[in-house]
Amino acid sequence: MKNGKRLTVAQRSHLQSLNLNSDNWLISKCTTEKWKLVHRYTGQPKDIPAP
């Protein structure tokens, strides 16, 4: 799995609109259809729809 990267301001606001704590998630892959997130502490992956 790729290493996660820190979120941008726009990405943080999108995660907060989905009721996710943006401090706990990193972006692993960002496509036009979905984002792959990785939890900062547990390493659990999660897919969310892109805005």
mmCIF entry with sequence, helices, sheets and N, C-alpha, C, O atoms, coordinates in Angstrom:
data_MODEL
# 
_entry.id   MODEL 
# 
_entity.id                         1 
_entity.type                       polymer 
_entity.pdbx_number_of_molecules   1 
# 
_entity_poly.entity_id                      1 
_entity_poly.type                           'polypeptide(L)' 
_entity_poly.nstd_linkage                   no 
_entity_poly.nstd_monomer                   no 
_entity_poly.pdbx_seq_one_letter_code       MKNGKRLTVAQRSHLQSLNLNSDNWLISKCTTEKWKLVHRYTGQPKDIPAP 
_entity_poly.pdbx_seq_one_letter_code_can   MKNGKRLTVAQRSHLQSLNLNSDNWLISKCTTEKWKLVHRYTGQPKDIPAP 
_entity_poly.pdbx_strand_id                 A 
# 
loop_
_entity_poly_seq.entity_id 
_entity_poly_seq.num 
_entity_poly_seq.mon_id 
_entity_poly_seq.hetero 
1 1  MET n 
1 2  LYS n 
1 3  ASN n 
1 4  GLY n 
1 5  LYS n 
1 6  ARG n 
1 7  LEU n 
1 8  THR n 
1 9  VAL n 
1 10 ALA n 
1 11 GLN n 
1 12 ARG n 
1 13 SER n 
1 14 HIS n 
1 15 LEU n 
1 16 GLN n 
1 17 SER n 
1 18 LEU n 
1 19 ASN n 
1 20 LEU n 
1 21 ASN n 
1 22 SER n 
1 23 ASP n 
1 24 ASN n 
1 25 TRP n 
1 26 LEU n 
1 27 ILE n 
1 28 SER n 
1 29 LYS n 
1 30 CYS n 
1 31 THR n 
1 32 THR n 
1 33 GLU n 
1 34 LYS n 
1 35 TRP n 
1 36 LYS n 
1 37 LEU n 
1 38 VAL n 
1 39 HIS n 
1 40 ARG n 
1 41 TYR n 
1 42 THR n 
1 43 GLY n 
1 44 GLN n 
1 45 PRO n 
1 46 LYS n 
1 47 ASP n 
1 48 ILE n 
1 49 PRO n 
1 50 ALA n 
1 51 PRO n 
# 
_struct_asym.id          A 
_struct_asym.entity_id   1 
# 
loop_
_struct_conf.conf_type_id 
_struct_conf.id 
_struct_conf.pdbx_PDB_helix_id 
_struct_conf.beg_label_comp_id 
_struct_conf.beg_label_asym_id 
_struct_conf.beg_label_seq_id 
_struct_conf.pdbx_beg_PDB_ins_code 
_struct_conf.end_label_comp_id 
_struct_conf.end_label_asym_id 
_struct_conf.end_label_seq_id 
_struct_conf.pdbx_end_PDB_ins_code 
_struct_conf.beg_auth_comp_id 
_struct_conf.beg_auth_asym_id 
_struct_conf.beg_auth_seq_id 
_struct_conf.end_auth_comp_id 
_struct_conf.end_auth_asym_id 
_struct_conf.end_auth_seq_id 
_struct_conf.pdbx_PDB_helix_class 
_struct_conf.details 
_struct_conf.pdbx_PDB_helix_length 
HELX_P HELX_P1 AA1 VAL A 9  ? SER A 17 ? VAL A 9  SER A 17 1 ? 9 
HELX_P HELX_P2 AA2 SER A 22 ? ASN A 24 ? SER A 22 ASN A 24 5 ? 3 
# 
_struct_conf_type.id          HELX_P 
_struct_conf_type.criteria    ? 
_struct_conf_type.reference   ? 
# 
_struct_sheet.id               AA1 
_struct_sheet.type             ? 
_struct_sheet.number_strands   3 
_struct_sheet.details          ? 
# 
loop_
_struct_sheet_order.sheet_id 
_struct_sheet_order.range_id_1 
_struct_sheet_order.range_id_2 
_struct_sheet_order.offset 
_struct_sheet_order.sense 
AA1 1 2 ? anti-parallel 
AA1 2 3 ? anti-parallel 
# 
loop_
_struct_sheet_range.sheet_id 
_struct_sheet_range.id 
_struct_sheet_range.beg_label_comp_id 
_struct_sheet_range.beg_label_asym_id 
_struct_sheet_range.beg_label_seq_id 
_struct_sheet_range.pdbx_beg_PDB_ins_code 
_struct_sheet_range.end_label_comp_id 
_struct_sheet_range.end_label_asym_id 
_struct_sheet_range.end_label_seq_id 
_struct_sheet_range.pdbx_end_PDB_ins_code 
_struct_sheet_range.beg_auth_comp_id 
_struct_sheet_range.beg_auth_asym_id 
_struct_sheet_range.beg_auth_seq_id 
_struct_sheet_range.end_auth_comp_id 
_struct_sheet_range.end_auth_asym_id 
_struct_sheet_range.end_auth_seq_id 
AA1 1 TRP A 25 ? CYS A 30 ? TRP A 25 CYS A 30 
AA1 2 LYS A 34 ? HIS A 39 ? LYS A 34 HIS A 39 
AA1 3 PRO A 45 ? PRO A 49 ? PRO A 45 PRO A 49 
# 
loop_
_atom_site.group_PDB 
_atom_site.id 
_atom_site.type_symbol 
_atom_site.label_atom_id 
_atom_site.label_alt_id 
_atom_site.label_comp_id 
_atom_site.label_asym_id 
_atom_site.label_entity_id 
_atom_site.label_seq_id 
_atom_site.pdbx_PDB_ins_code 
_atom_site.Cartn_x 
_atom_site.Cartn_y 
_atom_site.Cartn_z 
_atom_site.occupancy 
_atom_site.B_iso_or_equiv 
_atom_site.pdbx_formal_charge 
_atom_site.auth_seq_id 
_atom_site.auth_comp_id 
_atom_site.auth_asym_id 
_atom_site.auth_atom_id 
_atom_site.pdbx_PDB_model_num 
ATOM 1   N N  . MET A 1 1  ? 0.854   -1.185 0.000   1.00 0.00 ? 1  MET A N  1 
ATOM 2   C CA . MET A 1 1  ? 0.000   0.000  0.000   1.00 0.00 ? 1  MET A CA 1 
ATOM 3   C C  . MET A 1 1  ? 0.892   1.237  0.000   1.00 0.00 ? 1  MET A C  1 
ATOM 4   O O  . MET A 1 1  ? 1.938   1.268  0.648   1.00 0.00 ? 1  MET A O  1 
ATOM 5   N N  . LYS A 1 2  ? 0.465   2.236  -0.726  1.00 0.00 ? 2  LYS A N  1 
ATOM 6   C CA . LYS A 1 2  ? 1.217   3.481  -0.801  1.00 0.00 ? 2  LYS A CA 1 
ATOM 7   C C  . LYS A 1 2  ? 1.151   4.229  0.518   1.00 0.00 ? 2  LYS A C  1 
ATOM 8   O O  . LYS A 1 2  ? 0.220   4.058  1.305   1.00 0.00 ? 2  LYS A O  1 
ATOM 9   N N  . ASN A 1 3  ? 2.143   5.049  0.740   1.00 0.00 ? 3  ASN A N  1 
ATOM 10  C CA . ASN A 1 3  ? 2.139   5.886  1.930   1.00 0.00 ? 3  ASN A CA 1 
ATOM 11  C C  . ASN A 1 3  ? 1.112   6.995  1.778   1.00 0.00 ? 3  ASN A C  1 
ATOM 12  O O  . ASN A 1 3  ? 0.954   7.555  0.694   1.00 0.00 ? 3  ASN A O  1 
ATOM 13  N N  . GLY A 1 4  ? 0.416   7.310  2.854   1.00 0.00 ? 4  GLY A N  1 
ATOM 14  C CA . GLY A 1 4  ? -0.574  8.370  2.837   1.00 0.00 ? 4  GLY A CA 1 
ATOM 15  C C  . GLY A 1 4  ? 0.067   9.744  2.876   1.00 0.00 ? 4  GLY A C  1 
ATOM 16  O O  . GLY A 1 4  ? 1.158   9.919  3.419   1.00 0.00 ? 4  GLY A O  1 
ATOM 17  N N  . LYS A 1 5  ? -0.613  10.705 2.304   1.00 0.00 ? 5  LYS A N  1 
ATOM 18  C CA . LYS A 1 5  ? -0.153  12.098 2.286   1.00 0.00 ? 5  LYS A CA 1 
ATOM 19  C C  . LYS A 1 5  ? -1.131  12.964 3.068   1.00 0.00 ? 5  LYS A C  1 
ATOM 20  O O  . LYS A 1 5  ? -2.297  12.610 3.238   1.00 0.00 ? 5  LYS A O  1 
ATOM 21  N N  . ARG A 1 6  ? -0.637  14.103 3.539   1.00 0.00 ? 6  ARG A N  1 
ATOM 22  C CA . ARG A 1 6  ? -1.494  15.026 4.284   1.00 0.00 ? 6  ARG A CA 1 
ATOM 23  C C  . ARG A 1 6  ? -2.559  15.623 3.386   1.00 0.00 ? 6  ARG A C  1 
ATOM 24  O O  . ARG A 1 6  ? -2.377  15.738 2.174   1.00 0.00 ? 6  ARG A O  1 
ATOM 25  N N  . LEU A 1 7  ? -3.671  16.000 3.994   1.00 0.00 ? 7  LEU A N  1 
ATOM 26  C CA . LEU A 1 7  ? -4.813  16.537 3.254   1.00 0.00 ? 7  LEU A CA 1 
ATOM 27  C C  . LEU A 1 7  ? -4.637  18.019 2.953   1.00 0.00 ? 7  LEU A C  1 
ATOM 28  O O  . LEU A 1 7  ? -3.992  18.744 3.710   1.00 0.00 ? 7  LEU A O  1 
ATOM 29  N N  . THR A 1 8  ? -5.218  18.465 1.835   1.00 0.00 ? 8  THR A N  1 
ATOM 30  C CA . THR A 1 8  ? -5.277  19.885 1.534   1.00 0.00 ? 8  THR A CA 1 
ATOM 31  C C  . THR A 1 8  ? -6.499  20.480 2.244   1.00 0.00 ? 8  THR A C  1 
ATOM 32  O O  . THR A 1 8  ? -7.286  19.748 2.845   1.00 0.00 ? 8  THR A O  1 
ATOM 33  N N  . VAL A 1 9  ? -6.649  21.765 2.176   1.00 0.00 ? 9  VAL A N  1 
ATOM 34  C CA . VAL A 1 9  ? -7.771  22.438 2.838   1.00 0.00 ? 9  VAL A CA 1 
ATOM 35  C C  . VAL A 1 9  ? -9.098  21.995 2.222   1.00 0.00 ? 9  VAL A C  1 
ATOM 36  O O  . VAL A 1 9  ? -10.063 21.756 2.947   1.00 0.00 ? 9  VAL A O  1 
ATOM 37  N N  . ALA A 1 10 ? -9.158  21.884 0.903   1.00 0.00 ? 10 ALA A N  1 
ATOM 38  C CA . ALA A 1 10 ? -10.388 21.451 0.228   1.00 0.00 ? 10 ALA A CA 1 
ATOM 39  C C  . ALA A 1 10 ? -10.724 20.001 0.581   1.00 0.00 ? 10 ALA A C  1 
ATOM 40  O O  . ALA A 1 10 ? -11.893 19.664 0.768   1.00 0.00 ? 10 ALA A O  1 
ATOM 41  N N  . GLN A 1 11 ? -9.708  19.147 0.672   1.00 0.00 ? 11 GLN A N  1 
ATOM 42  C CA . GLN A 1 11 ? -9.934  17.755 1.042   1.00 0.00 ? 11 GLN A CA 1 
ATOM 43  C C  . GLN A 1 11 ? -10.417 17.639 2.483   1.00 0.00 ? 11 GLN A C  1 
ATOM 44  O O  . GLN A 1 11 ? -11.270 16.806 2.791   1.00 0.00 ? 11 GLN A O  1 
ATOM 45  N N  . ARG A 1 12 ? -9.876  18.470 3.362   1.00 0.00 ? 12 ARG A N  1 
ATOM 46  C CA . ARG A 1 12 ? -10.321 18.468 4.762   1.00 0.00 ? 12 ARG A CA 1 
ATOM 47  C C  . ARG A 1 12 ? -11.801 18.843 4.877   1.00 0.00 ? 12 ARG A C  1 
ATOM 48  O O  . ARG A 1 12 ? -12.543 18.227 5.641   1.00 0.00 ? 12 ARG A O  1 
ATOM 49  N N  . SER A 1 13 ? -12.219 19.838 4.128   1.00 0.00 ? 13 SER A N  1 
ATOM 50  C CA . SER A 1 13 ? -13.620 20.261 4.208   1.00 0.00 ? 13 SER A CA 1 
ATOM 51  C C  . SER A 1 13 ? -14.543 19.187 3.638   1.00 0.00 ? 13 SER A C  1 
ATOM 52  O O  . SER A 1 13 ? -15.658 19.017 4.132   1.00 0.00 ? 13 SER A O  1 
ATOM 53  N N  . HIS A 1 14 ? -14.101 18.456 2.605   1.00 0.00 ? 14 HIS A N  1 
ATOM 54  C CA . HIS A 1 14 ? -14.922 17.380 2.056   1.00 0.00 ? 14 HIS A CA 1 
ATOM 55  C C  . HIS A 1 14 ? -15.060 16.231 3.065   1.00 0.00 ? 14 HIS A C  1 
ATOM 56  O O  . HIS A 1 14 ? -16.144 15.662 3.197   1.00 0.00 ? 14 HIS A O  1 
ATOM 57  N N  . LEU A 1 15 ? -13.992 15.887 3.770   1.00 0.00 ? 15 LEU A N  1 
ATOM 58  C CA . LEU A 1 15 ? -14.069 14.838 4.787   1.00 0.00 ? 15 LEU A CA 1 
ATOM 59  C C  . LEU A 1 15 ? -14.972 15.254 5.935   1.00 0.00 ? 15 LEU A C  1 
ATOM 60  O O  . LEU A 1 15 ? -15.727 14.433 6.456   1.00 0.00 ? 15 LEU A O  1 
ATOM 61  N N  . GLN A 1 16 ? -14.908 16.509 6.334   1.00 0.00 ? 16 GLN A N  1 
ATOM 62  C CA . GLN A 1 16 ? -15.764 16.979 7.418   1.00 0.00 ? 16 GLN A CA 1 
ATOM 63  C C  . GLN A 1 16 ? -17.228 16.978 6.999   1.00 0.00 ? 16 GLN A C  1 
ATOM 64  O O  . GLN A 1 16 ? -18.103 16.801 7.848   1.00 0.00 ? 16 GLN A O  1 
ATOM 65  N N  . SER A 1 17 ? -17.522 17.172 5.708   1.00 0.00 ? 17 SER A N  1 
ATOM 66  C CA . SER A 1 17 ? -18.899 17.112 5.249   1.00 0.00 ? 17 SER A CA 1 
ATOM 67  C C  . SER A 1 17 ? -19.430 15.679 5.272   1.00 0.00 ? 17 SER A C  1 
ATOM 68  O O  . SER A 1 17 ? -20.642 15.466 5.303   1.00 0.00 ? 17 SER A O  1 
ATOM 69  N N  . LEU A 1 18 ? -18.526 14.694 5.256   1.00 0.00 ? 18 LEU A N  1 
ATOM 70  C CA . LEU A 1 18 ? -18.907 13.282 5.352   1.00 0.00 ? 18 LEU A CA 1 
ATOM 71  C C  . LEU A 1 18 ? -18.837 12.771 6.796   1.00 0.00 ? 18 LEU A C  1 
ATOM 72  O O  . LEU A 1 18 ? -18.905 11.563 7.028   1.00 0.00 ? 18 LEU A O  1 
ATOM 73  N N  . ASN A 1 19 ? -18.703 13.675 7.759   1.00 0.00 ? 19 ASN A N  1 
ATOM 74  C CA . ASN A 1 19 ? -18.626 13.361 9.192   1.00 0.00 ? 19 ASN A CA 1 
ATOM 75  C C  . ASN A 1 19 ? -17.437 12.475 9.541   1.00 0.00 ? 19 ASN A C  1 
ATOM 76  O O  . ASN A 1 19 ? -17.543 11.583 10.383  1.00 0.00 ? 19 ASN A O  1 
ATOM 77  N N  . LEU A 1 20 ? -16.300 12.726 8.887   1.00 0.00 ? 20 LEU A N  1 
ATOM 78  C CA . LEU A 1 20 ? -15.055 12.043 9.224   1.00 0.00 ? 20 LEU A CA 1 
ATOM 79  C C  . LEU A 1 20 ? -14.108 13.061 9.837   1.00 0.00 ? 20 LEU A C  1 
ATOM 80  O O  . LEU A 1 20 ? -14.071 14.217 9.414   1.00 0.00 ? 20 LEU A O  1 
ATOM 81  N N  . ASN A 1 21 ? -13.347 12.636 10.827  1.00 0.00 ? 21 ASN A N  1 
ATOM 82  C CA . ASN A 1 21 ? -12.365 13.517 11.455  1.00 0.00 ? 21 ASN A CA 1 
ATOM 83  C C  . ASN A 1 21 ? -11.144 13.611 10.538  1.00 0.00 ? 21 ASN A C  1 
ATOM 84  O O  . ASN A 1 21 ? -10.435 12.623 10.349  1.00 0.00 ? 21 ASN A O  1 
ATOM 85  N N  . SER A 1 22 ? -10.901 14.765 9.982   1.00 0.00 ? 22 SER A N  1 
ATOM 86  C CA . SER A 1 22 ? -9.827  14.928 9.005   1.00 0.00 ? 22 SER A CA 1 
ATOM 87  C C  . SER A 1 22 ? -8.441  14.821 9.641   1.00 0.00 ? 22 SER A C  1 
ATOM 88  O O  . SER A 1 22 ? -7.454  14.658 8.924   1.00 0.00 ? 22 SER A O  1 
ATOM 89  N N  . ASP A 1 23 ? -8.345  14.908 10.962  1.00 0.00 ? 23 ASP A N  1 
ATOM 90  C CA . ASP A 1 23 ? -7.047  14.754 11.622  1.00 0.00 ? 23 ASP A CA 1 
ATOM 91  C C  . ASP A 1 23 ? -6.589  13.298 11.641  1.00 0.00 ? 23 ASP A C  1 
ATOM 92  O O  . ASP A 1 23 ? -5.404  13.029 11.838  1.00 0.00 ? 23 ASP A O  1 
ATOM 93  N N  . ASN A 1 24 ? -7.518  12.350 11.439  1.00 0.00 ? 24 ASN A N  1 
ATOM 94  C CA . ASN A 1 24 ? -7.192  10.932 11.551  1.00 0.00 ? 24 ASN A CA 1 
ATOM 95  C C  . ASN A 1 24 ? -6.991  10.238 10.210  1.00 0.00 ? 24 ASN A C  1 
ATOM 96  O O  . ASN A 1 24 ? -6.698  9.042  10.189  1.00 0.00 ? 24 ASN A O  1 
ATOM 97  N N  . TRP A 1 25 ? -7.137  10.944 9.090   1.00 0.00 ? 25 TRP A N  1 
ATOM 98  C CA . TRP A 1 25 ? -7.081  10.294 7.793   1.00 0.00 ? 25 TRP A CA 1 
ATOM 99  C C  . TRP A 1 25 ? -6.008  10.905 6.901   1.00 0.00 ? 25 TRP A C  1 
ATOM 100 O O  . TRP A 1 25 ? -5.739  12.104 6.968   1.00 0.00 ? 25 TRP A O  1 
ATOM 101 N N  . LEU A 1 26 ? -5.394  10.056 6.058   1.00 0.00 ? 26 LEU A N  1 
ATOM 102 C CA . LEU A 1 26 ? -4.414  10.471 5.065   1.00 0.00 ? 26 LEU A CA 1 
ATOM 103 C C  . LEU A 1 26 ? -4.902  10.019 3.691   1.00 0.00 ? 26 LEU A C  1 
ATOM 104 O O  . LEU A 1 26 ? -5.587  9.002  3.581   1.00 0.00 ? 26 LEU A O  1 
ATOM 105 N N  . ILE A 1 27 ? -4.555  10.764 2.645   1.00 0.00 ? 27 ILE A N  1 
ATOM 106 C CA . ILE A 1 27 ? -4.930  10.414 1.273   1.00 0.00 ? 27 ILE A CA 1 
ATOM 107 C C  . ILE A 1 27 ? -3.876  9.459  0.710   1.00 0.00 ? 27 ILE A C  1 
ATOM 108 O O  . ILE A 1 27 ? -2.686  9.774  0.683   1.00 0.00 ? 27 ILE A O  1 
ATOM 109 N N  . SER A 1 28 ? -4.332  8.290  0.262   1.00 0.00 ? 28 SER A N  1 
ATOM 110 C CA . SER A 1 28 ? -3.433  7.332  -0.360  1.00 0.00 ? 28 SER A CA 1 
ATOM 111 C C  . SER A 1 28 ? -3.479  7.457  -1.875  1.00 0.00 ? 28 SER A C  1 
ATOM 112 O O  . SER A 1 28 ? -2.441  7.434  -2.537  1.00 0.00 ? 28 SER A O  1 
ATOM 113 N N  . LYS A 1 29 ? -4.692  7.590  -2.428  1.00 0.00 ? 29 LYS A N  1 
ATOM 114 C CA . LYS A 1 29 ? -4.855  7.743  -3.872  1.00 0.00 ? 29 LYS A CA 1 
ATOM 115 C C  . LYS A 1 29 ? -6.067  8.621  -4.118  1.00 0.00 ? 29 LYS A C  1 
ATOM 116 O O  . LYS A 1 29 ? -7.118  8.428  -3.507  1.00 0.00 ? 29 LYS A O  1 
ATOM 117 N N  . CYS A 1 30 ? -5.920  9.586  -5.013  1.00 0.00 ? 30 CYS A N  1 
ATOM 118 C CA . CYS A 1 30 ? -6.979  10.554 -5.274  1.00 0.00 ? 30 CYS A CA 1 
ATOM 119 C C  . CYS A 1 30 ? -7.298  10.530 -6.766  1.00 0.00 ? 30 CYS A C  1 
ATOM 120 O O  . CYS A 1 30 ? -6.515  11.016 -7.583  1.00 0.00 ? 30 CYS A O  1 
ATOM 121 N N  . THR A 1 31 ? -8.467  9.954  -7.121  1.00 0.00 ? 31 THR A N  1 
ATOM 122 C CA . THR A 1 31 ? -8.904  9.936  -8.516  1.00 0.00 ? 31 THR A CA 1 
ATOM 123 C C  . THR A 1 31 ? -10.147 10.802 -8.644  1.00 0.00 ? 31 THR A C  1 
ATOM 124 O O  . THR A 1 31 ? -10.634 11.348 -7.654  1.00 0.00 ? 31 THR A O  1 
ATOM 125 N N  . THR A 1 32 ? -10.657 10.926 -9.856  1.00 0.00 ? 32 THR A N  1 
ATOM 126 C CA . THR A 1 32 ? -11.829 11.769 -10.072 1.00 0.00 ? 32 THR A CA 1 
ATOM 127 C C  . THR A 1 32 ? -13.102 11.116 -9.566  1.00 0.00 ? 32 THR A C  1 
ATOM 128 O O  . THR A 1 32 ? -14.082 11.815 -9.310  1.00 0.00 ? 32 THR A O  1 
ATOM 129 N N  . GLU A 1 33 ? -13.119 9.788  -9.413  1.00 0.00 ? 33 GLU A N  1 
ATOM 130 C CA . GLU A 1 33 ? -14.315 9.088  -8.972  1.00 0.00 ? 33 GLU A CA 1 
ATOM 131 C C  . GLU A 1 33 ? -14.332 8.783  -7.484  1.00 0.00 ? 33 GLU A C  1 
ATOM 132 O O  . GLU A 1 33 ? -15.382 8.874  -6.848  1.00 0.00 ? 33 GLU A O  1 
ATOM 133 N N  . LYS A 1 34 ? -13.181 8.422  -6.919  1.00 0.00 ? 34 LYS A N  1 
ATOM 134 C CA . LYS A 1 34 ? -13.137 8.104  -5.492  1.00 0.00 ? 34 LYS A CA 1 
ATOM 135 C C  . LYS A 1 34 ? -11.757 8.388  -4.920  1.00 0.00 ? 34 LYS A C  1 
ATOM 136 O O  . LYS A 1 34 ? -10.767 8.478  -5.647  1.00 0.00 ? 34 LYS A O  1 
ATOM 137 N N  . TRP A 1 35 ? -11.717 8.525  -3.615  1.00 0.00 ? 35 TRP A N  1 
ATOM 138 C CA . TRP A 1 35 ? -10.474 8.728  -2.881  1.00 0.00 ? 35 TRP A CA 1 
ATOM 139 C C  . TRP A 1 35 ? -10.228 7.518  -2.021  1.00 0.00 ? 35 TRP A C  1 
ATOM 140 O O  . TRP A 1 35 ? -11.152 6.983  -1.409  1.00 0.00 ? 35 TRP A O  1 
ATOM 141 N N  . LYS A 1 36 ? -8.976  7.080  -1.971  1.00 0.00 ? 36 LYS A N  1 
ATOM 142 C CA . LYS A 1 36 ? -8.586  6.021  -1.062  1.00 0.00 ? 36 LYS A CA 1 
ATOM 143 C C  . LYS A 1 36 ? -7.919  6.683  0.142   1.00 0.00 ? 36 LYS A C  1 
ATOM 144 O O  . LYS A 1 36 ? -6.909  7.372  0.006   1.00 0.00 ? 36 LYS A O  1 
ATOM 145 N N  . LEU A 1 37 ? -8.498  6.463  1.315   1.00 0.00 ? 37 LEU A N  1 
ATOM 146 C CA . LEU A 1 37 ? -7.977  7.020  2.551   1.00 0.00 ? 37 LEU A CA 1 
ATOM 147 C C  . LEU A 1 37 ? -7.343  5.921  3.379   1.00 0.00 ? 37 LEU A C  1 
ATOM 148 O O  . LEU A 1 37 ? -7.717  4.753  3.272   1.00 0.00 ? 37 LEU A O  1 
ATOM 149 N N  . VAL A 1 38 ? -6.380  6.303  4.209   1.00 0.00 ? 38 VAL A N  1 
ATOM 150 C CA . VAL A 1 38 ? -5.753  5.389  5.148   1.00 0.00 ? 38 VAL A CA 1 
ATOM 151 C C  . VAL A 1 38 ? -5.810  6.043  6.516   1.00 0.00 ? 38 VAL A C  1 
ATOM 152 O O  . VAL A 1 38 ? -5.448  7.210  6.668   1.00 0.00 ? 38 VAL A O  1 
ATOM 153 N N  . HIS A 1 39 ? -6.267  5.287  7.523   1.00 0.00 ? 39 HIS A N  1 
ATOM 154 C CA . HIS A 1 39 ? -6.328  5.831  8.867   1.00 0.00 ? 39 HIS A CA 1 
ATOM 155 C C  . HIS A 1 39 ? -4.909  6.053  9.376   1.00 0.00 ? 39 HIS A C  1 
ATOM 156 O O  . HIS A 1 39 ? -4.041  5.198  9.201   1.00 0.00 ? 39 HIS A O  1 
ATOM 157 N N  . ARG A 1 40 ? -4.682  7.173  9.989   1.00 0.00 ? 40 ARG A N  1 
ATOM 158 C CA . ARG A 1 40 ? -3.346  7.582  10.415  1.00 0.00 ? 40 ARG A CA 1 
ATOM 159 C C  . ARG A 1 40 ? -2.742  6.635  11.453  1.00 0.00 ? 40 ARG A C  1 
ATOM 160 O O  . ARG A 1 40 ? -1.531  6.413  11.440  1.00 0.00 ? 40 ARG A O  1 
ATOM 161 N N  . TYR A 1 41 ? -3.545  6.079  12.341  1.00 0.00 ? 41 TYR A N  1 
ATOM 162 C CA . TYR A 1 41 ? -3.029  5.280  13.451  1.00 0.00 ? 41 TYR A CA 1 
ATOM 163 C C  . TYR A 1 41 ? -3.209  3.780  13.253  1.00 0.00 ? 41 TYR A C  1 
ATOM 164 O O  . TYR A 1 41 ? -2.317  3.013  13.615  1.00 0.00 ? 41 TYR A O  1 
ATOM 165 N N  . THR A 1 42 ? -4.329  3.337  12.690  1.00 0.00 ? 42 THR A N  1 
ATOM 166 C CA . THR A 1 42 ? -4.589  1.906  12.562  1.00 0.00 ? 42 THR A CA 1 
ATOM 167 C C  . THR A 1 42 ? -4.211  1.344  11.207  1.00 0.00 ? 42 THR A C  1 
ATOM 168 O O  . THR A 1 42 ? -4.010  0.136  11.085  1.00 0.00 ? 42 THR A O  1 
ATOM 169 N N  . GLY A 1 43 ? -4.106  2.185  10.180  1.00 0.00 ? 43 GLY A N  1 
ATOM 170 C CA . GLY A 1 43 ? -3.781  1.718  8.844   1.00 0.00 ? 43 GLY A CA 1 
ATOM 171 C C  . GLY A 1 43 ? -4.968  1.168  8.086   1.00 0.00 ? 43 GLY A C  1 
ATOM 172 O O  . GLY A 1 43 ? -4.802  0.611  7.001   1.00 0.00 ? 43 GLY A O  1 
ATOM 173 N N  . GLN A 1 44 ? -6.171  1.314  8.636   1.00 0.00 ? 44 GLN A N  1 
ATOM 174 C CA . GLN A 1 44 ? -7.386  0.804  7.993   1.00 0.00 ? 44 GLN A CA 1 
ATOM 175 C C  . GLN A 1 44 ? -7.685  1.611  6.736   1.00 0.00 ? 44 GLN A C  1 
ATOM 176 O O  . GLN A 1 44 ? -7.736  2.839  6.797   1.00 0.00 ? 44 GLN A O  1 
ATOM 177 N N  . PRO A 1 45 ? -7.888  0.937  5.580   1.00 0.00 ? 45 PRO A N  1 
ATOM 178 C CA . PRO A 1 45 ? -8.226  1.679  4.354   1.00 0.00 ? 45 PRO A CA 1 
ATOM 179 C C  . PRO A 1 45 ? -9.710  1.979  4.271   1.00 0.00 ? 45 PRO A C  1 
ATOM 180 O O  . PRO A 1 45 ? -10.528 1.270  4.857   1.00 0.00 ? 45 PRO A O  1 
ATOM 181 N N  . LYS A 1 46 ? -10.056 3.033  3.540   1.00 0.00 ? 46 LYS A N  1 
ATOM 182 C CA . LYS A 1 46 ? -11.458 3.408  3.342   1.00 0.00 ? 46 LYS A CA 1 
ATOM 183 C C  . LYS A 1 46 ? -11.571 4.116  1.999   1.00 0.00 ? 46 LYS A C  1 
ATOM 184 O O  . LYS A 1 46 ? -10.731 4.947  1.655   1.00 0.00 ? 46 LYS A O  1 
ATOM 185 N N  . ASP A 1 47 ? -12.617 3.782  1.241   1.00 0.00 ? 47 ASP A N  1 
ATOM 186 C CA . ASP A 1 47 ? -12.897 4.450  -0.029  1.00 0.00 ? 47 ASP A CA 1 
ATOM 187 C C  . ASP A 1 47 ? -14.089 5.362  0.154   1.00 0.00 ? 47 ASP A C  1 
ATOM 188 O O  . ASP A 1 47 ? -15.108 4.963  0.718   1.00 0.00 ? 47 ASP A O  1 
ATOM 189 N N  . ILE A 1 48 ? -13.959 6.602  -0.330  1.00 0.00 ? 48 ILE A N  1 
ATOM 190 C CA . ILE A 1 48 ? -15.072 7.558  -0.280  1.00 0.00 ? 48 ILE A CA 1 
ATOM 191 C C  . ILE A 1 48 ? -15.249 8.148  -1.670  1.00 0.00 ? 48 ILE A C  1 
ATOM 192 O O  . ILE A 1 48 ? -14.294 8.201  -2.445  1.00 0.00 ? 48 ILE A O  1 
ATOM 193 N N  . PRO A 1 49 ? -16.462 8.592  -1.996  1.00 0.00 ? 49 PRO A N  1 
ATOM 194 C CA . PRO A 1 49 ? -16.654 9.224  -3.315  1.00 0.00 ? 49 PRO A CA 1 
ATOM 195 C C  . PRO A 1 49 ? -15.985 10.595 -3.354  1.00 0.00 ? 49 PRO A C  1 
ATOM 196 O O  . PRO A 1 49 ? -15.971 11.318 -2.358  1.00 0.00 ? 49 PRO A O  1 
ATOM 197 N N  . ALA A 1 50 ? -15.445 10.936 -4.487  1.00 0.00 ? 50 ALA A N  1 
ATOM 198 C CA . ALA A 1 50 ? -14.811 12.245 -4.670  1.00 0.00 ? 50 ALA A CA 1 
ATOM 199 C C  . ALA A 1 50 ? -15.906 13.297 -4.840  1.00 0.00 ? 50 ALA A C  1 
ATOM 200 O O  . ALA A 1 50 ? -17.003 12.979 -5.298  1.00 0.00 ? 50 ALA A O  1 
ATOM 201 N N  . PRO A 1 51 ? -15.618 14.537 -4.477  1.00 0.00 ? 51 PRO A N  1 
ATOM 202 C CA . PRO A 1 51 ? -16.638 15.591 -4.621  1.00 0.00 ? 51 PRO A CA 1 
ATOM 203 C C  . PRO A 1 51 ? -16.907 15.934 -6.073  1.00 0.00 ? 51 PRO A C  1 
ATOM 204 O O  . PRO A 1 51 ? -17.736 16.798 -6.360  1.00 0.00 ? 51 PRO A O  1 
# 
